[in-house]
Amino acid sequence: MPLSFNKSTDSSHEVKLDSRLISATWKRGGAMAGGKVGFRIQTALVGLLAPITVKGMSEKGLDLGKVTGKVMRNQFQGFIHIPEDVEIGDRVYFEVELPDNGIDGVSEYIPVVPIVSVSSLRWDVEEACRGDIVKLTASTRNLNDYAEVKVSIFEYDEDRGSERVIEIPGLVKKNRVEVMWEFGYFEDTGQIAGQPELSDYEAGQYKYPEYYFTVSYEDLTFGEERESGMLVFNDWQAITLVNDDGTPAVDERYILYLADGNEREGQTDQDGYAREEHLPPGPTRLEFPDV
């Protein structure tokens, strides 16, 4: 409730500010049997590290356990686990108690629903070059048609951790999620550590950049253990050679030294042009030994 003050302002007065429970809400509109559901509690003037107890209950009398902790910055968050044997359609709620402040309260009721799952995360190809259109699919269970999900694509790095590349919205249709992604590598491939550099520092073997994806629904995320499998980035390089007078250098032999320590040999065509496909991304070195 708003604080009112109607005394004179030219002298000091003591004002008592009461502790309050502002809200006790679930983070989701349904509690999944066999899963967990998050809650959020907001308070006012309860004091830093005020003890708090949250007790989960079902409308039919099932005890869902307790969560205890300390209030930080007038907020407290956590999860309550919903047993698998809770009856679908039963409703759950939680009770809040702040014993040091003499405050208690009750959350809203939400229904128990079948647990949601997402499985069979798949790329439609194993390798991709820049500009390729890649399809990502997954199977869902207990999600309605047109439920909104988010597909997040990560570049995997065993040493530094995975980095999110892009997040794509998707819709569930007939227990399936399908999104399309135009593959792109927007950083400088010359910054990728090649095998010669790795060998100088004894840092291991060259690795192709790899990608995996996850699917998220509300506060649930599936595929964080890279169940989608890994999509490998394959690069290409175009080569053009001209003579001093600007005419194409035809049938000129070249050697292309690759980032993984291997090399390719070839020769230019009648236009002085060549293109090498399926290359390991990273720094390369090009030689024309006969020039």
C-alpha contacts under 8 A as a table, 3 or more apart, distances in Angstrom:
res1	aa1	res2	aa2	distance
8	S	11	S	6.71
9	T	12	S	7.42
17	L	45	L	7.46
18	D	45	L	6.88
19	S	43	T	7.57
19	S	44	A	5.62
19	S	45	L	4.72
19	S	46	V	5.10
19	S	101	N	6.78
19	S	103	I	7.83
20	R	43	T	5.67
20	R	44	A	5.09
20	R	45	L	6.71
20	R	46	V	7.04
20	R	103	I	7.10
21	L	24	A	7.74
21	L	41	I	7.89
21	L	42	Q	6.40
21	L	43	T	4.49
21	L	44	A	6.45
21	L	103	I	6.96
21	L	104	D	7.46
21	L	105	G	7.31
22	I	41	I	7.66
22	I	42	Q	5.35
22	I	43	T	5.00
22	I	44	A	6.75
23	S	40	R	7.93
23	S	41	I	5.63
23	S	42	Q	5.20
23	S	43	T	6.99
23	S	107	S	7.86
24	A	39	F	7.38
24	A	40	R	6.03
24	A	41	I	4.54
24	A	42	Q	6.65
24	A	96	V	7.63
24	A	105	G	7.61
24	A	106	V	6.86
24	A	107	S	5.01
24	A	108	E	7.70
25	T	39	F	5.72
25	T	40	R	5.48
25	T	41	I	6.46
25	T	107	S	5.63
25	T	108	E	6.60
26	W	29	G	7.10
26	W	37	V	7.31
26	W	38	G	6.00
26	W	39	F	4.30
26	W	40	R	6.30
26	W	107	S	7.53
26	W	108	E	7.62
27	K	37	V	7.01
27	K	38	G	5.24
27	K	39	F	5.30
27	K	40	R	6.84
28	R	31	A	7.20
28	R	37	V	6.88
28	R	38	G	7.17
28	R	218	E	7.48
29	G	110	I	6.02
29	G	111	P	7.56
30	G	110	I	5.41
30	G	111	P	5.21
30	G	112	V	5.82
30	G	113	V	6.08
31	A	35	G	7.58
31	A	36	K	7.03
31	A	37	V	5.79
31	A	82	I	7.01
31	A	92	V	7.48
31	A	110	I	6.70
31	A	111	P	6.15
31	A	112	V	4.67
31	A	113	V	5.85
32	M	35	G	5.24
32	M	36	K	6.66
32	M	37	V	7.27
32	M	82	I	6.68
32	M	112	V	5.71
32	M	113	V	4.91
32	M	114	P	5.38
32	M	115	I	4.50
32	M	116	V	7.17
33	A	36	K	7.88
33	A	82	I	5.35
33	A	83	P	5.78
33	A	84	E	4.76
33	A	85	D	7.05
33	A	86	V	6.13
33	A	87	E	7.92
33	A	88	I	7.34
33	A	112	V	6.26
33	A	113	V	6.16
33	A	114	P	5.61
33	A	115	I	5.47
34	G	81	H	7.40
34	G	82	I	5.45
34	G	83	P	4.89
34	G	84	E	3.91
34	G	85	D	7.59
34	G	115	I	6.42
35	G	81	H	5.97
35	G	82	I	5.55
35	G	83	P	7.19
35	G	84	E	7.57
35	G	115	I	6.46
36	K	79	F	6.15
36	K	80	I	5.49
36	K	81	H	4.18
36	K	82	I	5.54
37	V	79	F	5.42
37	V	80	I	5.55
37	V	81	H	6.54
37	V	82	I	7.50
38	G	77	Q	7.31
38	G	78	G	5.61
38	G	79	F	4.22
38	G	80	I	6.40
39	F	77	Q	5.69
39	F	78	G	5.62
39	F	79	F	6.03
39	F	80	I	7.70
40	R	75	Q	7.36
40	R	76	F	6.02
40	R	77	Q	4.56
40	R	78	G	6.89
41	I	75	Q	5.67
41	I	76	F	5.14
41	I	77	Q	6.22
42	Q	74	N	5.73
42	Q	75	Q	4.72
42	Q	76	F	6.66
43	T	46	V	6.70
43	T	74	N	4.82
43	T	75	Q	6.24
44	A	74	N	5.80
45	L	74	N	7.23
46	V	50	A	6.27
46	V	74	N	7.02
46	V	101	N	6.51
47	G	50	A	5.58
47	G	71	V	7.82
47	G	74	N	7.66
48	L	70	K	7.95
48	L	71	V	6.35
48	L	72	M	5.88
48	L	73	R	6.60
48	L	74	N	7.50
49	L	70	K	4.62
49	L	71	V	4.84
49	L	72	M	5.78
50	A	70	K	5.31
50	A	71	V	5.20
50	A	72	M	7.87
50	A	98	L	7.28
50	A	100	D	7.05
51	P	68	T	7.47
51	P	69	G	5.87
51	P	70	K	4.61
51	P	71	V	6.43
51	P	98	L	6.09
51	P	99	P	7.06
51	P	100	D	7.03
52	I	68	T	5.72
52	I	69	G	5.50
52	I	70	K	5.77
52	I	71	V	6.72
52	I	96	V	7.24
52	I	97	E	5.80
52	I	98	L	4.72
52	I	99	P	7.07
53	T	66	K	6.88
53	T	67	V	5.85
53	T	68	T	4.48
53	T	69	G	6.70
53	T	96	V	5.89
53	T	97	E	5.25
53	T	98	L	6.59
54	V	66	K	5.55
54	V	67	V	5.04
54	V	68	T	6.22
54	V	94	F	6.41
54	V	95	E	5.64
54	V	96	V	4.77
54	V	97	E	6.59
55	K	64	L	7.14
55	K	65	G	5.87
55	K	66	K	4.40
55	K	67	V	6.43
55	K	94	F	5.29
55	K	95	E	5.16
55	K	96	V	6.69
56	G	63	D	6.34
56	G	64	L	4.66
56	G	65	G	5.61
56	G	66	K	6.30
56	G	80	I	6.73
56	G	92	V	7.21
56	G	93	Y	5.96
56	G	94	F	4.26
56	G	95	E	6.53
57	M	61	G	6.46
57	M	62	L	5.67
57	M	63	D	4.90
57	M	64	L	5.27
57	M	65	G	7.63
57	M	92	V	5.65
57	M	93	Y	5.53
57	M	94	F	5.81
57	M	95	E	7.86
58	S	61	G	5.26
58	S	62	L	4.99
58	S	63	D	6.71
58	S	64	L	7.30
58	S	90	D	6.79
58	S	91	R	5.59
58	S	92	V	4.10
58	S	93	Y	6.19
59	E	62	L	7.36
59	E	90	D	6.38
59	E	91	R	5.29
59	E	92	V	5.83
59	E	93	Y	7.51
60	K	90	D	6.79
60	K	91	R	7.71
62	L	86	V	7.98
64	L	80	I	7.09
64	L	81	H	6.83
64	L	82	I	6.62
64	L	83	P	7.67
65	G	80	I	7.47
65	G	81	H	7.97
66	K	80	I	7.87
67	V	78	G	7.53
67	V	79	F	7.91
67	V	80	I	7.54
69	G	76	F	7.92
70	K	76	F	7.22
71	V	74	N	5.80
71	V	75	Q	5.60
71	V	76	F	5.29
72	M	75	Q	5.40
72	M	76	F	6.51
82	I	86	V	7.12
83	P	86	V	5.70
86	V	90	D	7.28
86	V	112	V	7.46
87	E	90	D	5.57
87	E	112	V	7.13
88	I	111	P	7.67
88	I	112	V	5.15
88	I	113	V	5.45
88	I	114	P	6.74
89	G	111	P	5.55
89	G	112	V	5.18
89	G	113	V	6.50
90	D	111	P	5.78
90	D	112	V	5.47
91	R	109	Y	5.85
91	R	110	I	5.23
91	R	111	P	4.21
91	R	112	V	5.66
92	V	109	Y	5.43
92	V	110	I	5.53
92	V	111	P	6.36
92	V	112	V	6.96
93	Y	106	V	7.26
93	Y	107	S	5.70
93	Y	108	E	6.04
93	Y	109	Y	4.85
93	Y	110	I	6.72
94	F	106	V	5.90
94	F	107	S	5.49
94	F	108	E	7.90
95	E	104	D	7.31
95	E	105	G	5.83
95	E	106	V	4.52
95	E	107	S	6.45
96	V	104	D	5.23
96	V	105	G	5.10
96	V	106	V	6.05
96	V	107	S	7.89
97	E	102	G	7.75
97	E	103	I	5.89
97	E	104	D	4.29
97	E	105	G	6.69
98	L	101	N	5.58
98	L	102	G	6.07
98	L	103	I	5.15
98	L	104	D	6.17
99	P	102	G	5.13
99	P	103	I	6.58
100	D	103	I	8.00
114	P	142	N	6.43
115	I	142	N	6.69
116	V	140	T	7.44
116	V	141	R	5.62
116	V	142	N	5.16
116	V	143	L	6.42
117	S	140	T	5.76
117	S	141	R	5.22
117	S	142	N	7.14
117	S	222	F	7.74
118	V	121	L	7.75
118	V	138	A	6.63
118	V	139	S	5.64
118	V	140	T	4.44
118	V	141	R	6.43
118	V	215	V	7.38
118	V	222	F	6.16
119	S	138	A	5.90
119	S	139	S	5.22
119	S	140	T	6.36
119	S	222	F	7.59
119	S	223	G	7.86
120	S	137	T	7.71
120	S	138	A	5.22
120	S	139	S	5.69
120	S	227	E	7.73
120	S	228	S	7.24
121	L	136	L	7.41
121	L	137	T	5.79
121	L	138	A	4.35
121	L	139	S	7.07
121	L	213	F	7.95
121	L	214	T	7.88
121	L	223	G	7.23
121	L	227	E	6.36
121	L	228	S	4.47
121	L	229	G	7.90
122	R	136	L	5.86
122	R	137	T	5.40
122	R	138	A	6.36
122	R	228	S	4.86
122	R	229	G	6.83
123	W	126	E	6.92
123	W	134	V	7.17
123	W	135	K	6.01
123	W	136	L	4.87
123	W	137	T	6.68
123	W	228	S	6.78
123	W	229	G	7.43
123	W	231	L	7.09
124	D	134	V	6.62
124	D	135	K	5.46
124	D	136	L	6.47
124	D	137	T	7.88
125	V	128	A	7.31
125	V	134	V	7.07
125	V	135	K	7.90
125	V	231	L	7.31
126	E	230	M	7.16
126	E	231	L	5.15
126	E	232	V	6.23
127	E	231	L	5.53
127	E	232	V	4.61
127	E	233	F	5.88
127	E	234	N	6.33
128	A	132	D	6.04
128	A	134	V	7.58
128	A	183	F	6.88
128	A	231	L	7.14
128	A	232	V	6.32
128	A	233	F	5.29
128	A	234	N	5.74
129	C	132	D	5.67
129	C	183	F	6.83
129	C	184	G	7.57
129	C	233	F	5.99
129	C	234	N	5.14
129	C	235	D	5.59
129	C	236	W	7.57
130	R	182	E	7.74
130	R	183	F	5.39
130	R	184	G	4.78
130	R	185	Y	6.52
130	R	235	D	7.26
131	G	182	E	5.71
131	G	183	F	5.49
131	G	184	G	6.17
132	D	182	E	5.64
132	D	183	F	5.48
133	I	180	M	6.61
133	I	181	W	5.62
133	I	182	E	4.46
133	I	183	F	6.23
134	V	180	M	5.69
134	V	181	W	5.18
134	V	182	E	6.17
134	V	183	F	6.72
135	K	178	E	7.01
135	K	179	V	5.93
135	K	180	M	4.62
135	K	181	W	6.41
136	L	178	E	5.69
136	L	179	V	5.41
136	L	180	M	6.25
136	L	181	W	7.72
137	T	176	R	7.17
137	T	177	V	5.45
137	T	178	E	4.50
137	T	179	V	6.68
138	A	176	R	5.80
138	A	177	V	5.17
138	A	178	E	6.75
139	S	175	N	5.80
139	S	176	R	4.57
139	S	177	V	6.34
140	T	143	L	6.46
140	T	172	V	7.66
140	T	175	N	4.78
140	T	176	R	5.59
140	T	177	V	7.30
141	R	175	N	6.16
142	N	175	N	7.86
143	L	147	A	6.48
143	L	172	V	7.17
143	L	175	N	6.89
144	N	147	A	5.61
144	N	172	V	6.96
144	N	173	K	7.79
144	N	175	N	7.66
145	D	171	L	7.47
145	D	172	V	5.14
145	D	173	K	4.79
145	D	174	K	6.16
145	D	175	N	7.21
146	Y	171	L	4.95
146	Y	172	V	4.88
146	Y	173	K	5.96
147	A	171	L	5.57
147	A	172	V	5.31
148	E	169	P	7.20
148	E	170	G	5.95
148	E	171	L	4.87
148	E	172	V	6.68
148	E	217	Y	7.04
149	V	169	P	6.05
149	V	170	G	5.18
149	V	171	L	5.98
149	V	172	V	7.37
149	V	215	V	6.68
149	V	216	S	5.56
149	V	217	Y	4.93
149	V	218	E	7.54
150	K	167	E	6.56
150	K	168	I	5.79
150	K	169	P	4.65
150	K	170	G	5.79
150	K	215	V	5.64
150	K	216	S	5.08
150	K	217	Y	6.69
151	V	167	E	5.63
151	V	168	I	5.05
151	V	169	P	6.15
151	V	170	G	6.79
151	V	179	V	7.99
151	V	213	F	6.70
151	V	214	T	5.68
151	V	215	V	4.62
151	V	216	S	6.47
152	S	164	R	6.84
152	S	165	V	7.54
152	S	166	I	5.94
152	S	167	E	4.37
152	S	168	I	6.31
152	S	213	F	5.40
152	S	214	T	5.28
152	S	215	V	6.47
152	S	216	S	7.92
153	I	164	R	5.86
153	I	165	V	5.54
153	I	166	I	5.52
153	I	167	E	6.38
153	I	211	Y	6.84
153	I	212	Y	5.89
153	I	213	F	4.30
153	I	214	T	6.66
154	F	162	S	6.00
154	F	163	E	5.29
154	F	164	R	4.29
154	F	165	V	5.29
154	F	166	I	7.42
154	F	211	Y	5.49
154	F	212	Y	5.49
154	F	213	F	5.90
155	E	162	S	5.57
155	E	163	E	5.31
155	E	164	R	6.42
155	E	165	V	6.48
155	E	209	P	7.08
155	E	210	E	5.83
155	E	211	Y	4.51
155	E	212	Y	6.73
156	Y	161	G	6.70
156	Y	162	S	4.49
156	Y	163	E	6.70
156	Y	209	P	7.26
156	Y	210	E	5.63
156	Y	211	Y	5.60
156	Y	212	Y	7.07
157	D	160	R	5.56
157	D	161	G	5.04
157	D	162	S	5.21
157	D	163	E	7.71
157	D	210	E	7.99
158	E	161	G	5.77
158	E	162	S	7.45
164	R	167	E	7.74
168	I	179	V	7.60
170	G	177	V	6.68
170	G	178	E	7.05
170	G	179	V	6.37
171	L	177	V	6.21
171	L	178	E	7.74
172	V	175	N	6.12
172	V	176	R	5.48
172	V	177	V	5.04
172	V	178	E	7.95
173	K	176	R	5.34
173	K	177	V	6.55
185	Y	189	T	7.99
188	D	191	Q	5.65
188	D	192	I	7.69
189	T	192	I	5.41
189	T	281	P	6.10
189	T	282	G	4.79
189	T	283	P	6.67
190	G	193	A	7.81
190	G	282	G	5.07
190	G	283	P	4.59
191	Q	282	G	6.85
191	Q	283	P	7.38
192	I	281	P	7.27
192	I	282	G	4.94
192	I	283	P	7.00
193	A	197	E	6.31
193	A	198	L	6.58
193	A	206	Y	7.29
193	A	259	A	7.63
193	A	282	G	6.69
193	A	283	P	7.70
194	G	197	E	5.47
194	G	198	L	6.23
194	G	206	Y	6.12
194	G	258	L	7.98
194	G	259	A	4.37
194	G	260	D	5.87
194	G	261	G	7.37
194	G	282	G	6.03
194	G	283	P	6.34
195	Q	198	L	4.90
195	Q	199	S	5.91
195	Q	205	Q	6.46
195	Q	206	Y	5.22
195	Q	259	A	5.78
195	Q	260	D	4.96
195	Q	261	G	5.29
196	P	199	S	5.16
196	P	200	D	6.35
196	P	259	A	7.54
196	P	260	D	7.86
196	P	261	G	6.43
197	E	200	D	5.18
197	E	201	Y	6.70
198	L	201	Y	5.37
198	L	202	E	5.78
198	L	203	A	4.94
198	L	204	G	6.10
198	L	205	Q	6.90
198	L	206	Y	7.22
199	S	202	E	4.76
199	S	203	A	6.37
199	S	204	G	6.92
199	S	205	Q	7.83
200	D	203	A	7.81
206	Y	259	A	7.58
206	Y	260	D	5.51
207	K	260	D	7.79
208	Y	232	V	6.50
208	Y	233	F	6.51
208	Y	234	N	7.76
208	Y	280	P	6.22
208	Y	281	P	6.81
209	P	232	V	6.10
209	P	233	F	5.58
209	P	281	P	7.59
210	E	230	M	5.75
210	E	231	L	5.40
210	E	232	V	4.67
210	E	233	F	6.22
211	Y	230	M	5.26
211	Y	231	L	4.93
211	Y	232	V	6.58
212	Y	226	R	5.79
212	Y	227	E	7.93
212	Y	228	S	5.91
212	Y	229	G	6.18
212	Y	230	M	5.21
212	Y	231	L	6.41
213	F	223	G	6.78
213	F	224	E	7.80
213	F	226	R	6.97
213	F	228	S	6.22
214	T	221	T	6.73
214	T	222	F	5.57
214	T	223	G	4.64
214	T	224	E	6.05
214	T	226	R	7.66
214	T	228	S	7.56
215	V	221	T	5.76
215	V	222	F	5.26
215	V	223	G	6.62
216	S	219	D	7.06
216	S	220	L	5.49
216	S	221	T	4.20
216	S	222	F	6.17
217	Y	220	L	5.20
217	Y	221	T	6.45
221	T	224	E	7.14
223	G	226	R	5.42
223	G	227	E	5.10
223	G	228	S	6.54
224	E	227	E	7.15
226	R	229	G	5.82
226	R	230	M	7.37
233	F	280	P	7.75
233	F	281	P	7.23
234	N	277	E	7.98
234	N	278	H	5.11
234	N	279	L	5.60
234	N	280	P	5.82
234	N	281	P	6.36
235	D	277	E	6.69
235	D	278	H	5.55
235	D	279	L	4.78
235	D	280	P	6.01
235	D	281	P	5.27
236	W	275	R	7.20
236	W	276	E	5.57
236	W	277	E	4.53
236	W	278	H	5.84
236	W	279	L	5.48
237	Q	275	R	5.73
237	Q	276	E	5.33
237	Q	277	E	6.78
237	Q	279	L	7.71
238	A	273	Y	7.42
238	A	274	A	5.97
238	A	275	R	4.42
238	A	276	E	6.51
239	I	268	T	7.85
239	I	273	Y	5.56
239	I	274	A	5.02
239	I	275	R	5.96
240	T	268	T	7.59
240	T	272	G	5.52
240	T	273	Y	4.52
240	T	274	A	6.57
241	L	248	P	6.30
241	L	249	A	5.53
241	L	268	T	7.61
241	L	272	G	5.13
241	L	273	Y	6.59
242	V	245	D	7.77
242	V	246	G	5.45
242	V	247	T	5.45
242	V	248	P	4.40
242	V	249	A	4.81
242	V	272	G	6.28
243	N	246	G	5.20
243	N	247	T	5.36
243	N	248	P	6.08
243	N	249	A	5.55
244	D	247	T	7.47
248	P	270	Q	7.02
248	P	271	D	5.23
248	P	272	G	4.47
248	P	273	Y	7.96
249	A	252	E	6.17
249	A	268	T	7.21
249	A	270	Q	7.62
249	A	271	D	7.23
249	A	272	G	4.70
250	V	268	T	5.71
250	V	269	D	5.56
250	V	270	Q	4.96
250	V	271	D	6.45
250	V	272	G	4.97
251	D	267	Q	5.28
251	D	268	T	4.80
251	D	269	D	5.59
251	D	270	Q	6.90
251	D	272	G	7.23
252	E	267	Q	5.07
252	E	268	T	5.28
252	E	269	D	7.98
252	E	272	G	7.59
252	E	288	F	7.30
252	E	290	D	7.50
253	R	265	E	7.36
253	R	266	G	5.77
253	R	267	Q	4.23
253	R	268	T	6.74
253	R	288	F	5.97
253	R	289	P	6.97
253	R	290	D	6.85
254	Y	265	E	5.75
254	Y	266	G	5.55
254	Y	267	Q	5.73
254	Y	268	T	7.85
254	Y	286	L	7.03
254	Y	287	E	5.56
254	Y	288	F	4.46
254	Y	289	P	6.52
255	I	263	E	6.79
255	I	264	R	5.72
255	I	265	E	4.58
255	I	266	G	6.74
255	I	286	L	5.88
255	I	287	E	5.18
255	I	288	F	6.44
255	I	289	P	7.55
256	L	263	E	5.45
256	L	264	R	5.05
256	L	265	E	6.29
256	L	284	T	6.85
256	L	285	R	5.82
256	L	286	L	4.64
256	L	287	E	6.47
257	Y	261	G	6.94
257	Y	262	N	6.22
257	Y	263	E	4.38
257	Y	264	R	6.56
257	Y	284	T	5.50
257	Y	285	R	5.00
257	Y	286	L	6.28
258	L	261	G	5.53
258	L	262	N	5.36
258	L	263	E	5.40
258	L	264	R	7.58
258	L	279	L	7.38
258	L	280	P	6.90
258	L	282	G	7.61
258	L	283	P	6.98
258	L	284	T	4.95
258	L	285	R	6.94
259	A	262	N	7.29
259	A	280	P	6.10
259	A	281	P	6.65
259	A	282	G	5.14
259	A	283	P	5.42
259	A	284	T	5.79
260	D	280	P	6.39
266	G	274	A	7.93
267	Q	274	A	6.92
268	T	271	D	7.34
268	T	272	G	4.88
268	T	273	Y	4.90
268	T	274	A	5.08
269	D	272	G	5.18
269	D	273	Y	5.40
269	D	274	A	6.45
270	Q	273	Y	7.33
276	E	279	L	7.14
288	F	291	V	5.62
